[in-house]
């Protein structure tokens, strides 16, 4: 769970949150990443159960603070993972997957890249070097 948006929408409309998650994936894939943007907006403006009926400004502030807190926890988890020697390879692989995913997302959204960054040679060499570093450290 990231911020409970899908669960909250499912509860509000009386449907299983799995269907809401599937809808967000469909919107993200066919809407050029729009589902991600929509999810972030809803995570900030949709109130938690305790704040329903409260001022919108307080709801937005609380939502932004919650997302910031979750981002800081994620960063701390990544930092702690790198601090533990035995999990560095897993962390490098996880970060690589995140970066590749971000790259695909930005390309899908129409982000323009410098020519050398979009070349197959650059990514092939990068992946080979990262794999070599992971094996060398093991």
N, C-alpha and C positions, 0 to 999 in steps of 0.2 A: 504494500500500500504506500502510495506517495503522499497523498493528502486527503484521501477519502472522497474525492469528487464523484467517482463512479458509484460508490456505495451510497452516497447521499442522494444522487439523482435516482438510482434504482429504488431506494426507500421512498422517496417523494412520489414517484410515479407507480409504485407497487410492482416493480419488475425486478428480476434477478440482475444483480450488478454485473454479471458476466456478459449479458447482452449489451449493457452500456459500454463495457470495455471493448467488446467487439465493434461496436459502432464507432468508438474513438479510433480504433485501428483502421477501420475502413475510411473514416474521414481523413486520417493522417496519410494513408497510402494514396487514395484517389484525390485528396484535396491538397496535394503538394505540401504536406506537413502542417496543414491547418489544424489538425486535431491536437497537435502538441501546443500550438498557440492558444487554442480554445481551452485546453485543459489548464494551462497556466493562468489564463484570465479567470476561469471559474474557481481555481484554487485560491485566488486572491479575493474575489468578490462574493463568493457564496458563503454565507455564515455557517458556523458550526451549530450544532443542536442548541447549545446554551445561549447563542447570540441571535437566534431567530427573533425578528421584530425589533432589533436594536438599530441604531443609526448606521447608515451605510459607511460613513467615514471610519467608524470604529471597526466595522467588519473588514474593510479593506486593509486597515492598519494591522489587525490581528492576522489576517491571511498572509500578508507580506512578511510579517515577523515569523510566522510559522514556516513559510517556505525558506526564509533565510536561516532559521534554526536547523531545518532539515539539511540544507546545503552545507552548513558548517559541520554537522555531524558526519555527513558523507565525506567531507574533506578530512576530518579527523580520522575516520576509519581508513581512508586511503593512506594517510600519513602513518598511522599505526601499523598498517599492513606492510609498508616499506621498511619500517623499523624492525620488524621480525624477519630475520634472515631466511627462514625456511619458506616464507610465502612470497618472496620477491618475484619469482617467475610467474606465479599466478596473478600477482598484482600488475605486472607488466603486461601480461596477456589481457587482463581485464581492461586496463587503460587503453591498450591498442584497440580492442573491440569498441570501446566507447568513442575513441577518436575516429575510427573508420565509420562508425554509425553517424557521428556528427558530420563527417565529410559527406556521406550519402544524403543526409538530411539537408545540408546547405546546398548541395548540387541540385537536389529536388526542388528546393525553394528558389532556384535560379541564381544562386551566388556565383559570381565570376571569379575564377582562380587564375593566378599567374600561370603562364604556359608550362613552366617546368614542374609545377606542383601537380598538374593534371596528367603528366605523362606516365605511361605504364612503366618506363624504366625507373623513374624515381621511386614508385611504390614497390617495385620488385626488389630494388636494392635495399630500401628501408626495411621491408619484411625479412629479408635474408639477414641483414645486420642485427635486427632485434632477436631473431631466432638464435643467431650465433652468440649474442650476449647472454641469452637465457641459458644456453647449453654450457657456455664457458663458466658462468657463475655457479652452476650446479656442480 
